[in-house]
Every structure is written in structure tokens, then in C-alpha cells.
């Protein structure tokens, strides 16, 4: 991700993240798609959330956690 872009996305997490929340509801049912190169949909969502947290600055985790309560930090944030 481009440097400086991550923190500027944080205010938009409330619009961007709710569709990703659905994945956590269906964790038992793994969704696969051949276009994902063997990676499951929930793995891609987790990877995306991790990248947003890592690049989003000090308030990224708390904002992700607010929208997706089951999200666990990849950086050790609480």
C-alpha cells in the first residue's frame, strides 16, 4: 500500500468494512473461488484486515475492532 494512504482510509472503515463482517458469520463454511488462486475467501479477508491494521496507524485496530468485533490484532494491539 502506498505510504500515507493507510491512515487516510481509517475514517472510511465504517463504509468499507461491513461487507467483510459477513465472513466471520460463516466461518464454518469455507468459500473457495478458483480466481483466488487456492486461497479461501476468509483468508483473503483476514489478510486485507491485517494490511489495513498495519498501514492504518494508531487508530486502525480500534476502528476495525469496532466494526468487526471478532477481529484479532496482527500487531499485538489491544
N, CA, C and O of each residue as an XYZ file, in Angstrom:
312
protein
N       0.846     -1.173      0.000
C       0.000      0.000      0.000
C       0.893      1.238      0.000
O       1.939      1.262      0.649
N       0.479      2.237     -0.715
C       1.244      3.480     -0.783
C       1.393      4.113      0.582
O       0.445      4.150      1.367
N       2.587      4.613      0.865
C       2.847      5.240      2.154
C       1.936      6.453      2.342
O       1.779      7.272      1.436
N       1.346      6.553      3.516
C       0.462      7.665      3.822
C      -0.996      7.404      3.472
O      -1.887      8.107      3.950
N      -1.242      6.401      2.645
C      -2.612      6.101      2.246
C      -3.386      5.408      3.365
O      -4.573      5.677      3.549
N      -2.735      4.524      4.110
C      -3.397      3.762      5.174
C      -4.149      4.619      6.175
O      -5.343      4.400      6.376
N      -3.495      5.597      6.819
C      -4.199      6.429      7.793
C      -5.351      7.236      7.185
O      -6.328      7.535      7.871
N      -5.239      7.582      5.920
C      -6.316      8.359      5.303
C      -7.552      7.499      5.023
O      -8.633      8.037      4.785
N      -7.406      6.168      5.048
C      -8.548      5.278      4.851
C      -9.328      5.020      6.138
O     -10.504      4.659      6.080
N      -8.694      5.198      7.297
C      -9.325      4.878      8.581
C     -10.703      5.530      8.741
O     -11.627      4.850      9.188
N     -10.889      6.804      8.402
C     -12.222      7.400      8.556
C     -13.301      6.730      7.694
O     -14.494      6.911      7.941
N     -12.888      5.969      6.700
C     -13.838      5.321      5.798
C     -14.070      3.849      6.128
O     -14.808      3.169      5.416
N     -13.453      3.349      7.191
C     -13.629      1.948      7.581
C     -15.100      1.612      7.802
O     -15.521      0.492      7.512
N     -15.885      2.551      8.305
C     -17.306      2.271      8.578
C     -18.085      1.992      7.293
O     -19.121      1.328      7.332
N     -17.604      2.484      6.175
C     -18.243      2.193      4.898
C     -17.603      0.981      4.213
O     -18.287      0.216      3.533
N     -16.296      0.811      4.394
C     -15.560     -0.232      3.680
C     -15.649     -1.617      4.319
O     -15.660     -2.619      3.604
N     -15.710     -1.694      5.633
C     -15.560     -2.975      6.312
C     -16.828     -3.803      6.533
O     -16.715     -5.027      6.598
N     -18.018     -3.227      6.652
C     -19.193     -4.075      6.922
C     -19.383     -5.275      5.987
O     -19.778     -6.335      6.472
N     -19.129     -5.175      4.688
C     -19.273     -6.385      3.863
C     -18.314     -7.509      4.275
O     -18.616     -8.686      4.080
N     -17.173     -7.149      4.838
C     -16.207     -8.165      5.262
C     -16.653     -8.855      6.541
O     -16.205     -9.963      6.834
N     -17.513     -8.226      7.292
C     -18.006     -8.772      8.556
C     -18.776    -10.067      8.322
O     -18.787    -10.937      9.192
N     -19.409    -10.208      7.185
C     -20.209    -11.392      6.881
C     -19.375    -12.662      6.881
O     -19.887    -13.741      7.181
N     -18.117    -12.547      6.555
C     -17.243    -13.718      6.510
C     -17.173    -14.379      7.872
O     -17.195    -15.607      7.959
N     -17.091    -13.603      8.926
C     -16.971    -14.158     10.263
C     -18.229    -14.914     10.684
O     -18.154    -15.810     11.524
N     -19.363    -14.574     10.124
C     -20.611    -15.268     10.454
C     -20.642    -16.667      9.859
O     -21.294    -17.560     10.400
N     -19.943    -16.859      8.753
C     -19.985    -18.131      8.040
C     -18.638    -18.845      8.079
O     -18.280    -19.538      7.126
N     -17.902    -18.687      9.149
C     -16.567    -19.273      9.249
C     -16.579    -20.788      9.029
O     -15.618    -21.340      8.493
N     -17.647    -21.459      9.433
C     -17.718    -22.907      9.261
C     -17.773    -23.319      7.799
O     -17.311    -24.401      7.439
N     -18.328    -22.475      6.970
C     -18.441    -22.760      5.545
C     -17.325    -22.034      4.811
O     -17.389    -20.819      4.620
N     -16.321    -22.761      4.406
C     -15.211    -22.130      3.699
C     -15.627    -21.850      2.259
O     -16.073    -22.749      1.547
N     -15.481    -20.629      1.849
C     -15.805    -20.247      0.486
C     -14.525    -20.242     -0.344
O     -13.554    -19.573      0.010
N     -14.525    -20.979     -1.434
C     -13.364    -21.012     -2.308
C     -13.769    -20.537     -3.690
O     -14.920    -20.681     -4.101
N     -12.829    -19.981     -4.381
C     -13.073    -19.485     -5.721
C     -11.803    -19.745     -6.505
O     -10.708    -19.456     -6.023
N     -11.932    -20.287     -7.703
C     -10.728    -20.584     -8.468
C      -9.926    -19.331     -8.802
O      -8.717    -19.409     -9.017
N     -10.585    -18.184     -8.846
C      -9.874    -16.943     -9.134
C      -8.993    -16.499     -7.971
O      -8.151    -15.618     -8.142
N      -9.171    -17.091     -6.799
C      -8.414    -16.692     -5.617
C      -7.098    -17.451     -5.500
O      -6.394    -17.315     -4.500
N      -6.760    -18.247     -6.509
C      -5.500    -18.987     -6.536
C      -5.360    -19.910     -5.331
O      -4.295    -19.974     -4.717
N      -6.426    -20.620     -4.992
C      -6.382    -21.590     -3.912
C      -6.547    -21.014     -2.527
O      -6.606    -21.769     -1.556
N      -6.622    -19.715     -2.404
C      -6.782    -19.076     -1.100
C      -8.276    -18.911     -0.826
O      -9.026    -18.482     -1.703
N      -8.707    -19.250      0.385
C     -10.126    -19.117      0.706
C     -10.483    -17.642      0.877
O      -9.625    -16.795      1.127
N     -11.759    -17.374      0.737
C     -12.245    -16.001      0.860
C     -11.941    -15.438      2.243
O     -11.522    -14.287      2.366
N     -12.151    -16.245      3.289
C     -11.901    -15.734      4.638
C     -10.419    -15.472      4.883
O     -10.076    -14.589      5.669
N      -9.532    -16.224      4.225
C      -8.095    -15.942      4.328
C      -7.759    -14.611      3.660
O      -6.926    -13.848      4.150
N      -8.411    -14.350      2.552
C      -8.176    -13.079      1.863
C      -8.691    -11.906      2.691
O      -8.049    -10.856      2.745
N      -9.846    -12.076      3.337
C     -10.396    -11.020      4.188
C      -9.459    -10.769      5.360
O      -9.162     -9.619      5.684
N      -8.992    -11.838      5.997
C      -8.071    -11.703      7.134
C      -6.795    -10.982      6.707
O      -6.306    -10.107      7.422
N      -6.264    -11.341      5.564
C      -5.061    -10.695      5.041
C      -5.303     -9.209      4.774
O      -4.452     -8.374      5.076
N      -6.453     -8.888      4.214
C      -6.805     -7.495      3.941
C      -6.913     -6.694      5.227
O      -6.393     -5.582      5.317
N      -7.595     -7.261      6.232
C      -7.733     -6.572      7.516
C      -6.372     -6.362      8.173
O      -6.113     -5.305      8.749
N      -5.505     -7.368      8.086
C      -4.159     -7.232      8.652
C      -3.389     -6.105      7.980
O      -2.718     -5.320      8.649
N      -3.486     -6.024      6.664
C      -2.791     -4.957      5.935
C      -3.349     -3.584      6.306
O      -2.599     -2.619      6.449
N      -4.671     -3.505      6.459
C      -5.277     -2.232      6.865
C      -4.807     -1.835      8.260
O      -4.522     -0.664      8.513
N      -4.725     -2.814      9.168
C      -4.260     -2.509     10.520
C      -2.793     -2.067     10.514
O      -2.435     -1.089     11.170
N      -1.959     -2.779      9.783
C      -0.528     -2.472      9.754
C      -0.244     -1.112      9.133
O       0.680     -0.417      9.555
N      -1.020     -0.736      8.149
C      -0.739      0.519      7.446
C      -1.581      1.691      7.944
O      -1.332      2.835      7.563
N      -2.578      1.419      8.792
C      -3.541      2.449      9.167
C      -3.172      3.342     10.328
O      -3.904      4.283     10.635
N      -2.063      3.073     10.979
C      -1.661      3.927     12.087
C      -2.275      3.514     13.414
O      -2.846      2.430     13.538
N      -2.153      4.385     14.398
C      -2.512      4.039     15.773
C      -3.998      3.799     15.998
O      -4.354      3.116     16.958
N      -4.866      4.321     15.170
C      -6.304      4.156     15.378
C      -6.931      3.086     14.488
O      -8.141      2.870     14.542
N      -6.132      2.427     13.682
C      -6.674      1.428     12.758
C      -7.304      0.256     13.500
O      -8.434     -0.127     13.199
N      -6.590     -0.320     14.465
C      -7.110     -1.504     15.152
C      -8.437     -1.223     15.834
O      -9.390     -1.983     15.665
N      -8.516     -0.164     16.588
C      -9.740      0.125     17.340
C     -10.926      0.333     16.399
O     -12.053     -0.035     16.731
N     -10.681      0.913     15.246
C     -11.752      1.114     14.273
C     -12.163     -0.189     13.595
O     -13.347     -0.406     13.337
N     -11.200     -1.051     13.308
C     -11.524     -2.362     12.738
C     -12.306     -3.179     13.762
O     -13.318     -3.798     13.431
N     -11.835     -3.177     14.998
C     -12.466     -3.955     16.073
C     -13.898     -3.479     16.330
O     -14.765     -4.288     16.660
N     -14.152     -2.202     16.185
C     -15.497     -1.649     16.378
C     -16.478     -2.230     15.358
O     -17.628     -2.522     15.684
N     -16.012     -2.390     14.129
C     -16.876     -2.857     13.055
C     -16.897     -4.383     12.959
O     -17.922     -4.978     12.625
N     -15.756     -5.006     13.256
C     -15.646     -6.467     13.218
C     -15.147     -6.924     14.585
O     -13.945     -7.119     14.769
N     -16.057     -7.098     15.549
C     -15.668     -7.403     16.933
C     -14.830     -8.670     17.099
O     -14.097     -8.795     18.080
N     -14.925     -9.602     16.165
C     -14.159    -10.844     16.281
C     -12.734    -10.719     15.753
O     -11.947    -11.658     15.867
N     -12.399     -9.573     15.179
C     -11.052     -9.381     14.628
C     -10.015     -9.385     15.744
O     -10.202     -8.757     16.786
N      -8.916    -10.103     15.509
C      -7.804    -10.132     16.451
C      -6.609     -9.450     15.809
O      -6.295     -9.689     14.643
N      -5.955     -8.609     16.569
C      -4.847     -7.813     16.060
C      -3.699     -8.685     15.567
O      -3.379     -9.714     16.162
N      -3.095     -8.258     14.483
C      -1.900     -8.933     13.978
C      -0.641     -8.243     14.493
O       0.472     -8.719     14.270
N      -0.825     -7.111     15.185
C       0.326     -6.358     15.692
C       0.417     -6.393     17.209
O       1.316     -5.786     17.792
N      -0.502     -7.097     17.851
C      -0.498     -7.171     19.307
C      -1.223     -6.024     19.983
O      -1.119     -5.864     21.199
N      -1.954     -5.223     19.226
C      -2.714     -4.106     19.809
C      -3.876     -4.649     20.624
O      -4.359     -5.755     20.384
N      -4.314     -3.857     21.587
C      -5.453     -4.263     22.429
C      -6.569     -3.273     22.302
O      -7.615     -3.437     22.931
